[in-house]
């Protein structure tokens, strides 16, 4: 809970200017290509200011958008007004998910998985709330596969986590596989350190 409070404070401070400082064209392209795959009832983890909303297909059944930061949610709510499907906002620390088993067809995250202190716990929760034929769609930065860049990410990660609230050296694809997912990296940028992932529960995990 202390970790969640710290991250909440960080993003409450930057919510007003976040869209201006994090508007990278290649990131928008990755979101557009990946999140058009969303279907059915969708859970978005770390919705932030709602930068993903423009990239969802119009025929979703429902979107549940969660974030730890009240400031970020305040920026996201007006953007949801024009969406052609219902949107429900919840402020919560999504280390655990207060939803029944098999509640969602799609779980989505855009740079929202890197700040969770216990990723194995979260990924088990994601697998739990996904339906057996569900999918996780994530745009995420991970530990660069280049050995030198990987070591630099290891060194910088504690500092980045303190000030920004996320880790630079997460091996997210490997962690998802360990949690019972099949993982595809469908797009890569910045020396393969920013990736678009499609993860589905393995047959053994269903």
C-alpha positions in Angstrom: 0.0 0.0 0.0 2.9 2.4 0.7 4.2 1.8 -2.8 0.8 2.5 -4.3 0.5 5.8 -2.3 3.9 6.9 -3.6 3.0 6.2 -7.2 -0.3 7.9 -6.7 1.4 11.0 -5.5 3.8 11.0 -8.5 1.1 10.8 -11.1 -1.3 13.2 -9.3 1.5 15.8 -9.6 2.1 15.3 -13.3 -1.5 14.6 -14.4 -2.1 18.1 -15.7 0.9 18.1 -18.1 1.2 14.4 -18.7 -0.3 14.4 -22.2 2.1 17.2 -23.4 5.3 15.4 -22.1 4.4 11.8 -23.1 3.0 12.3 -26.6 5.5 10.2 -28.6 4.4 9.5 -32.2 5.8 6.0 -32.3 4.0 5.1 -29.1 0.7 6.3 -30.5 1.3 4.2 -33.6 1.9 1.1 -31.4 -1.3 1.7 -29.4 -3.3 2.2 -32.6 -2.0 -1.0 -34.1 -2.4 -3.1 -30.9 -5.5 -1.9 -29.2 -7.7 -2.3 -32.3 -7.5 -6.0 -31.4 -9.5 -5.4 -28.2 -12.9 -7.1 -28.1 -15.8 -7.7 -25.9 -15.6 -6.6 -22.3 -12.3 -4.8 -21.7 -10.3 -4.0 -18.5 -7.7 -1.3 -18.9 -5.0 -1.2 -16.2 -3.3 2.1 -15.7 -5.7 4.1 -17.9 -3.8 7.3 -17.1 -5.3 10.3 -19.0 -7.2 8.1 -21.5 -4.6 8.2 -24.3 -5.8 4.8 -25.5 -9.4 5.7 -25.9 -9.1 6.8 -29.5 -7.6 3.5 -30.6 -10.4 1.1 -29.4 -12.8 -0.4 -31.9 -16.3 1.1 -31.6 -18.0 -2.2 -31.0 -16.7 -3.0 -27.5 -19.3 -4.2 -25.1 -17.9 -2.3 -22.1 -14.7 -0.8 -20.8 -13.6 -0.8 -17.1 -10.8 1.7 -16.8 -8.7 1.7 -13.6 -5.8 3.8 -12.3 -4.2 4.4 -8.9 -4.2 8.2 -9.5 -7.3 10.3 -9.0 -5.6 13.1 -11.0 -5.1 10.9 -14.0 -8.7 9.7 -13.9 -10.0 13.3 -13.7 -8.2 13.9 -17.1 -9.5 10.7 -18.6 -13.2 11.0 -17.8 -14.0 13.8 -20.3 -12.3 11.9 -23.1 -14.7 9.0 -22.5 -17.8 11.0 -23.0 -17.8 10.6 -26.8 -17.0 6.9 -26.8 -19.7 4.6 -28.4 -19.6 2.1 -25.5 -20.1 2.4 -21.8 -17.0 3.2 -19.6 -16.7 2.6 -15.9 -13.9 4.3 -14.0 -12.4 2.9 -10.8 -9.5 4.3 -8.7 -7.6 1.3 -7.2 -4.2 -0.2 -6.7 -4.4 -3.0 -9.3 -1.9 -5.3 -7.7 -5.0 -7.3 -7.0 -8.2 -7.1 -9.0 -11.6 -6.9 -7.4 -13.4 -8.7 -10.2 -14.8 -12.2 -10.5 -13.0 -15.0 -12.4 -13.4 -14.9 -16.2 -14.9 -11.4 -16.2 -13.1 -10.0 -19.3 -12.4 -10.8 -22.9 -9.5 -8.4 -23.1 -7.1 -6.8 -20.6 -5.2 -3.8 -21.9 -2.3 -1.8 -20.5 -0.1 1.0 -21.9 3.0 1.5 -19.8 1.0 0.4 -16.8 2.7 -2.9 -15.9 6.2 -1.6 -15.2 5.5 0.0 -11.9 3.8 -2.9 -10.1 6.1 -4.1 -7.3 5.0 -7.8 -7.5 4.4 -8.5 -11.2 3.9 -12.3 -10.7 1.0 -11.6 -8.4 -0.6 -9.2 -10.9 -0.1 -11.5 -13.9 -1.8 -14.3 -12.0 -4.7 -11.9 -11.3 -4.9 -11.0 -15.0 -5.0 -14.6 -15.9 -7.7 -15.2 -13.3 -10.1 -12.4 -14.6 -9.6 -13.3 -18.3 -11.9 -15.7 -19.9 -10.3 -18.8 -21.3 -10.1 -17.4 -24.8 -9.2 -14.0 -23.5 -6.1 -11.8 -24.3 -3.8 -9.4 -22.7 -2.7 -6.5 -25.0 0.2 -4.4 -23.6 2.5 -1.7 -24.8 5.4 -1.8 -22.4 9.0 -1.0 -21.9 11.2 -3.9 -20.9 14.8 -4.7 -20.1 16.7 -4.2 -23.4 18.1 -7.4 -24.8 21.4 -5.7 -25.7 23.8 -6.7 -22.9 25.2 -3.2 -22.4 21.9 -1.5 -22.5 20.5 -4.1 -20.2 23.2 -3.3 -17.6 22.5 0.4 -18.0 18.8 -0.3 -17.4 19.7 -2.3 -14.3 21.7 0.6 -12.9 19.1 3.3 -13.7 16.0 1.3 -12.6 16.1 2.2 -8.9 16.5 5.9 -9.6 13.8 5.8 -12.2 11.4 4.0 -9.9 11.9 6.5 -7.1 11.1 9.5 -9.3 8.8 8.1 -12.0 7.3 5.1 -10.3 8.3 2.4 -12.8 11.1 -0.1 -13.4 13.3 0.0 -16.5 14.6 -3.6 -16.3 11.5 -5.7 -16.2 11.7 -8.9 -18.2 7.9 -8.7 -18.8 7.6 -11.4 -21.6 9.4 -13.9 -19.4 7.4 -13.1 -16.4 4.2 -13.5 -18.4 5.3 -16.9 -19.7 6.1 -18.0 -16.1 2.5 -16.9 -15.1 1.0 -19.2 -17.7 0.7 -17.1 -20.9 1.8 -17.6 -24.5 3.4 -14.3 -25.5 4.0 -12.7 -28.9 6.0 -9.5 -29.4 4.2 -8.0 -32.4 6.2 -4.7 -32.5 9.5 -3.4 -31.1 11.1 0.0 -30.9 14.0 1.8 -29.2 16.6 -1.1 -29.4 13.7 -3.6 -28.6 13.2 -2.0 -25.2 9.6 -0.8 -26.0 7.4 -3.6 -27.2 3.8 -4.5 -28.1 2.7 -7.8 -26.6 -0.2 -10.1 -27.2 -0.5 -12.7 -24.4 -3.0 -15.5 -24.1 -3.5 -18.1 -21.4 -1.8 -21.3 -22.2 -3.9 -24.4 -22.4 -2.5 -25.7 -19.1 -3.5 -22.5 -17.4 -7.1 -22.6 -18.5 
